[in-house]
Amino acid sequence: ASASGAIAVALIAARRGETLNQDVAMTATVSPEGRLLEVDALPAKLDGAARSHMRLLLIPKGQARTDEWDLLEQGRQRNITVIEVGTLEEAYELMVGRRP
């Protein structure tokens, strides 16, 4: 389920004939309205992004800092920028490189 956001972005890009940045990872589930919903195990997903040499990790809004983790700091330590996104469109813009 946590890959559904990335799959949705990839399908939109394919339909529009656009290419996704290869150094951007994303984890989120998608609501029927296009909102991005919470996922589990974000520190492990950040580790996976680091092992894959990603420069950017997109996660659902409200999950960067919790009682369990601070992904912003953990990302800095691994040279990965962590950005919270709330909608599929926001994620798409970042994954195709329209927003820095």
PENORDA-V846346 format. One record per helix or strand of 3 or more residues. SS is the DSSP state (2 for helix, 1 for strand). FROM is the first residue (numbers start at 1). TO is the last residue. If there is no record, write none. Layout:
BEGIN
ss:from:to
SS:FROM:TO
SS:FROM:TO
END
This chain:
BEGIN
ss:from:to
2:4:16
1:24:27
1:35:37
2:42:51
1:56:60
2:71:77
1:81:85
2:88:95
END
